[in-house]
Amino acid sequence: MVARPYPFSLLSDDPAASTSRVRHINHCCLFTRSLVLPVTKDPATLQYLTTIYHGTSQEPIRVVIDLGCPSLWLYCSSGRLSSSRRLVPSCSIQCPAARPSNVSCAFSAAKFTTTCGLSTVNSITRSATRGELVEDILSVQSVDGSKPGPVATVDHFLFSCAPGFLLNRLAKGARGMLGLGKSRIALPAQLASKFGLQRKFAACLSSSEGLVLFGHEPGYDSIFGAETSRSLMYTPLVTSPDGSGSSQDYSINVRSIKINGKRLSLGQKGIGKGTQISTTVPYTTLESSIYRTFIEAYKEAATNNYFMNLTVVAPVAPFGLCFSSKEIPSSTWLGPMVPSIDLVLQSEMVRWRVHGRNAMVPVIDEVMCLGFLDGGFNSRASIVIGGFQLEDNLLEFNLGSSMVGFSSLLTRQTSCSDYRAKMNSL
């Protein structure tokens, strides 16, 4: 690891932030237990963003976080030109590691001058184009226990330069997407390789400020607490049952859905295309056949219950089921007291519970809507768990064991923004 002086704290989203905390950073070469990225939510697009620093000038660049993207890609023609950026030739060692889409070396007439091409995707618009593999300097804040540590620098970080049209529909000011997928050039793999970290990371998303933590060991407990760490339930990461999903996606096997403890009858097809976890889909989507059954069952549970008799109101787009919020009592931490939703995993004992806070979306005065959408008949996955349902859940993606851990922080009367605020105050 190379630790370098830095003009401001990387835990701040403001490049003009005070430098008062930076003086306490130890610039010696220390073993890095954890690396951290601050995360904010853009209210206009509902996308999750972070700021990375790259090049000799350590230029701050805002990027959209994409859990299933295989690499970082940037629109490199904007901003300052980095003198340390270098195009990677098609016949270099790095090129095959990136799984490029370019012509094979054996048939290239100029095999050491042709640049390495990558298929680069905007997962929000589903647009794809050829990008060019480059390497440059990238800096990430380290964490020493629960306190900011020295800035860690990767001198030969691999990413893709893409054309400007790929920025379409990204949050204002974003210049690319940061991939946290399973490839050898995704951010988790490159950080693990450079610093000898464990091949895992934790995501804690929030409607305001959250964080992503890489390679945590004892530092994990010191940030989130040992009790929270022990509360994680684990389920295997799987590939799509029909092979339609990307190999970079993080998918789990949801066997059934329960509303207020009652299992939905989904017929023989069931949840046949698997369940994907996504940071670029704002709200959870269900395949149309599942969605219809889900909506009817939820309406029945919310309106025909001795303890609950909510009033259905006209739906507000894009949602399909809305209620008058005047009659919905609220729990301080768990949100509105509405029917619980359980995604049952490998056994009845392992379930992902969606509480009111992650189920109901306030839309207009005195109206709340169920934050689940119709994903259509041709969706790649039966269920895509979206960002709203991920918020204030601690998620651990362990690439070494192919497991994902999850735990609702709301049940512990805390939130992801609380942990972020705690780190910012140190």
N, C-alpha and C positions, 0 to 999 in steps of 0.2 A: 504494500500500500504506500502511496505517496501522499503525505499530508502537507497542505500548502496554506499559507495565509489567505484570508478571504475578507473582502471589504464589507460584508454584512452576513448576518446569520441566514443560513439556508432554510431554517425552520420558519422564516417569515416569507410571506408572499409578496412583500414590498421590497424591491431592490434598494429603495432609499431608506430602509429600516435602520434603526439606531445600531451603532457598532459597539455598544457598551458591553454586550455579552461575548463578543468575539475575542476580547482580550483574555478571557478565561480558558479559551481553547488551547489544549496542549498540542504543539506542532511537532512533537516527537513522533517517530514511527512506532505506533502502538498496534497491537493486535485488535482488529475490528470485529467486535461481536455482532453488531447490528448496524444496518444502514437504513435511513428513513427518508421518505418523501412526504412533504405536506400535501394535503389534498383539499380542494375547495369545490363546491358545486355551483355551476353557472345557472342562475334562476331562469334565464331566457330559454336555454336549450335542455336543461336538466342533465347536462353532461358533467363528468367529474374531471377536474383539471389539476395538473401539478406543474411546477416550474423546474426545468433542468438547466444546467449550466455547462456550456461546452465551448471548445476552442481555446486558443491562447488568450483571447480577451475575456474568457469566462462569461460569455454573453448569456443573459437569462432568456429562456425560451419557454413559452407556455404551450403545453401539449395536453391533448385529451387522453385519458387513461382507457385503454382497451384490453380487457382481461384476456381475450382470445386472440389477440394479434401476435404474429410470430416475431415482430421486431419493432424497433423505433423507426418511424419514417418522418422526414421533415421536408418542408418546402425550403430548399437550401438557397434559393435565389433571393430571398428577402433577408433583411438584416445585414449585419456586418459579415464580410467575407473572412472566414477563419484561415489563417496562414498555415495552420497545422492539419487541415483537412486533406485527405489523400484518397483518390479514386483507387479502388481495388481491382486489379486485372482479373480477367475471366479465368486464367489458368493459375491463379495463386492458391495457396493452401486455404485461405479464408473463404474462397468462393464456393467450393462444394459443401463446406460446413453450413453455409447460408441457404442451401437448397435452392440454387438460382434457377431462373427460367431461360437463361441465355443458351446459345449454341454450345455444344460440347467442344472441349479443347481439341479433340482429335480432328474436328472438321473446321477449325478456325484458322483462317489464313494468317491472321495477325494475333496469334494466341497470347502474346504478352503485352499487347497494346489495347486489345478489346476490353472494355470495362465489363465488370460482373453485373449482370442484370438480375433483378429480383421482381417477382410479382408483388405489387404493393397495393393494398386494399384499404379503402375507406369503408368500414363496416357499417356506418350509419346510412350512407347512400348506396352501399353495395357496389360502388364503382371500383374498378381495378385497372391498373396500368403498369407499365414497366418502370421500375425505379433503378437507380444505380447504387451499388454497394460502395460505401465509403468508410473510412475510419478517421476518428478525431478524438480529442480529449473530452471526457465527461466527468463532472464532479458531483458527488452525492454526500450529504451530511451523515456522519456516523453518530452512534449513540453509545455513550459510556455509562452503563447502568440506565438510569432514567434521565441523564443529563446529556446535552449535546457534546459530542466528542470532536475530534479533528475532522476536517473535510477530507474525504477519500477521493482520489483521482484515478480514473482509468485512462491510460495514455493512448490506447489503441482500441477504442470502443467502436464496434461495427454497427452501422445503421444504413438506412436507405434514403437517398435524395429523390424526391418525387416532384412531378409538375404541379403548378399552382392550382389547377382545376380540382385536384383531389381534396382541397380544403373546403369544398362546398358543404354547407350546413354544419361545419364545426363552429364551436363557440367563438365569439368575437375575440380576436387577438391570438387565437390558437394557430400554431404553425406546423402542426402535425399530430401524430398519435403515438403514444408510448405503449408498446406491446409487452404484456406480462404473460405471454403464452409459453408453450413447452419447448420451443425450438432452441437450438444452440446459440442463436444470436439474440434471443429475447433478453430483456433486462435481468430477470432472475438468474438465468444461466451464466451470463457474462459476469455479473457481480460475484456469484458463487465461485466461478473459475479464477477470477483475478485475486480474490481475497481469501480463498479457502473457506468460504462460508457453507453452511448447510444449504441444501437445495430446497428451500422452502421460504415462503413469505406470508405475512399476515396483512389483511386488508380490513380497515375499519372506516367505513364510509359514513358520511353525515350529510344532513340537509344544509349544513354550514361548513364546518371544518373537520376533516378527518386526517388519516395518515395511512401509509403503506410501509411496512417494516420488513426488511430482508434479512435472512440468515440469523434469526434470533436464536439465542441459546439461553443462558441465565438472564440476558437482557430482556427477554420476553416477559418473565415474571416481574422484573423491576419496573417495567412500564405499565403493564396491564394488571399486575398483581397475581400472586400464586393461586389465589382462590379462583380468579377468573380463568386462568390457564387450565386449572383442573376441571372447570365446568364444561370444557369443550367436548362435544360428542362428535364421533368420526364416522364417515362413510366412504366407501371406495370411489375413486374417480374411474369412470368407465368411458369406453368409446361409444359412439352412437350405435344403437342396435341394428339400424339398416345401413350403416356406413355412410350416411349422407352428411354428417357433420364434419367440420374441419378437425384435423388431428390436433390443432392448437386449442380447441375449445375445452373448457372445464365442464364435464358432464357428470351427473350422478344418476342413480337408478331410483326413481320414485315409483314405488309399487302401487300406492293407492293414495287417495285424498279423502280426508275426513272433515266434516263441518260440524262443530259442536259434538264431536265424538262419533258421528254417524258417517259410515263409509259411503262414498258415491258409487252408484252402479254405472260403470262405464262400458259394460258389454264385453264381448270377447276381445275386441281390439285393445281396450285398456289404454295404457300410456305407452304405446308401441314404439314411438320414436325417441324416447329418452328425454332427459331434462338437462338443459344447459344453464349455466350461470353466466350472466352478462352484466357488464358495467355500462354498455352503450344502449341498452334497451331501457327506457325510463320506468316502465311498469311491467309486471309479469304478464306474459301472453300465454294463452292456452289454445291448443288446436280447436277449431270450431266445434267439433263434435263434443269435446270435453267441456268447452266453455258454456254451451247451452245447458248441459246437465248441471254444471257448477253454479251458474247464475240462478237457475230455478231452485236448487237446493239451498243456496244462501238466502234467497228471498223468503223461502218457507221458514228457515231457521230464525230469521230476523223479524218476521211479522206474525208468526203463528206459534208463539212461545209464551208460556205462563209468566216467565220472568222478563220477556222482551216482546214488545209489540211496536216495532218501528213503522213509520209512515213512508211508503215509497212515493217519490216525486219524479217529475219528468227527468230523464237522463240528460246529463250535460256532457257533450263530446269532449274527449273520445270515449268516455265511460258508458257502460251499458246498464248500470244499476246504481241509483242514487236514493238517498234518504234525507228526510228532514232532520237536521242536527239538533233541533230544539228538544227532541225527545231522547237524545242519546246521552246518558250519563258518561262522565269521563273519569278514568283512573289517572292519577298524577303522572305515573311513569309509563304505563302500558297503553295509554291513549284511550279512545272511545271504547266503551264496554259493548262490544258487538260479538256476534258468533266467532268462535275461534276456528282457525284453519290449520289443519295438520297435513304436512307432506310426509307420508309414512315411507321410510327407507328400507334397509335390509331386514328389519324386524319391527314388530309392533312397539318395541321399547325404544327404537331409534326413530325419532320424528323431528321434523323442522316445523316448529309452531310459529304461525304468523299472528301476532297480537294486533289489537285495534290500531296502534300507532303505525304499523306497517301494512295495514289493510285498507284504512279509510283515508281518502284524500279530500281535504277541505277545498271546495272549488269556488263557490260564491256564498254570500251571506246565508247562513242557516241551511246550507246544503253540503252534504258529504257524499262522496261516491266511492264505490268499491274499486280499488286500484288494480284491477285485473282486466285485461283486454282480450278481445277476440283476435287470435293470431292467424286465422284463415285455415283453409283446408290443405294448403300446400306448404305449410311451415316445415322447416327442416327438423325441428324438435317439437315434441308434443307439448312441452312446457319450457318456457324461457323465463327464469327467475330474474326479474329486472332490478334496477338500482333502488327504487323506492322500498322494495321488500328486503334489500340487503342492508339498508341503513341501520346503524346502531346494533348490528350484529358483528361480532368478532369472527372473522373467517381466516382459517389457516390452510394454505395450499402447500401440501408436502409432496414435492416432485420425486423425492427419493423413495417414499413408500406408496405413492399414488393414492393418497388419502386427502380428504378435505375435512377440517374440523369446523364446527360452528357453535355459537353460543349467543343468545340474546343478552345484550348488556342492560336492556330495559328491566329485566327481571332482577337485576342487581342494583337497580336504581342509579344507574350511571349511563353515560353515552360516549360515543366516539369523540364528540367535540370536547367533552370533559378531559379526556386524555391528551388531546391536542393542546388545550389551554394549559394543562399542567406542564407540558414540555415547553411551551412558549414562555412560561413564567420563570423557568429555571435560568 
